[in-house]
Amino acid sequence: MKPSEGVRSVCKYARISPKKVMPVLNMVRGKKVNDAINFLTFDPTKASEMILKTLNSAIANARQKNVTNNLYVQKAVADTAPTAKRFRFGSRSHSSRILKRNTHITVVVGSKEGK
């Protein structure tokens, strides 16, 4: 395995807005795996639970491929998934749209060779 490559895991169609996931991913990106797990464990947001599941899956994939030394979060991305569109009806025959946004969360875990 090349040092530039990593082992990835994807959580598709997560029922949370990408706008709410991105700040948590920005805090985790580039950290060692143990530090990222500690941060996500004690973070009270819904996004951190989903990211923690995806990170644990990426770590399991890395163990399966025998890449276990000096793991860090190489890449963490939240992409938009298809949006569910709903309507809320109001008074006087008025209706407004409700957009239920979904997210694809991608976490790539790699090993640092120099350390």
N, C-alpha and C positions, 0 to 999 in steps of 0.2 A: 504494500500500500504506500502510495506516495505521501509525503508530509503535507502537501497542499490539499489532498483529498480529506474527506471526513466521513463519518457515519451519520446518517440522518434519520429522522423520524418526523412524521407529519400527522397532525391532528386535523382532519378535514371536517368542514361544516360545523365548527364549534359555534354554539348559539350565544355569541357575544360580539360586540362591535369591535372592529380592528382598532378604532380610536382608543378603546379602553385597554387593549392588550399591548399596544406599542410602548407605552411608558415602562411597563414591567419588563418587556423584552430588552429595552435599552439599558436597564439596570443589570441584566443578567449577561448580556453579550460581552465576550472576552474574559469572563471570570473562570476560575478553576471550577470543576464540576462540584466539588464538596462545598465551596463557598456559594455557588449558585443554588444548591439544594437547601443549604441553611437559610439563605435569603428568602427563597420561595416558601419554605415551610412556615416561617413566621410572618409572612406578608398576608394580611387579612382579605385581599381581594379575590374575586371569583376567577380573574384571569390567572392569578398565580397558581391556583389549583390545576387548571388546564395545562399551563406551561410545565408544571412539575410532572404531570403524567407523561407529557411528551418528552421531557428531558430524561425521565427514568426509562422510557422506551428506547431512546437513543443510546443510553448507557448499556442497556441489555443487548442492543444490536452490536455495539462495539465489543462487548465481551464475547459475543458469538463469533465475531471476526478476529478475535485475539488481539485487539487494540485496547490495552487497559492501562498503560503507563502514561502519566502526566496528561490526563484528559482535561480539556477545557472547552468552553462553549465557543465554537469557531464562528457560527452564524446563527442568528435567530431572527426570523422574519414572520410578520403577520400580513397575509394577503387577503383581499376581499373575496368572499364566496358569494354565491347567488343570494339575492335579497328576497325575503318573503314580503309580499305587499298585502296589507290589510286595510280595511276601512273602518273608521269610527263615525257613527252617525250622530248628528247633533240636532239642535232645534231648527225649526223652519226649513226642513228638507235640506239641511246643510250636511256635508260629509267631508272628512279630511283623511288623508292617507297616513297610515302608520307603516314605517319601513322597519322590518325586523332583520337587522343585518347579521350576517354570518361571517366566519373567519376561517381561513386555513392557517394553522400555526406550524411553522417548520423550524426544527432545531437541528443543527449540525454540530456534532461533537468530534473533535480531532485531538491528536496528541502533539505536544511540543517536543521536538527532538533535542533541542539544545539544553534542556533543563532536567 
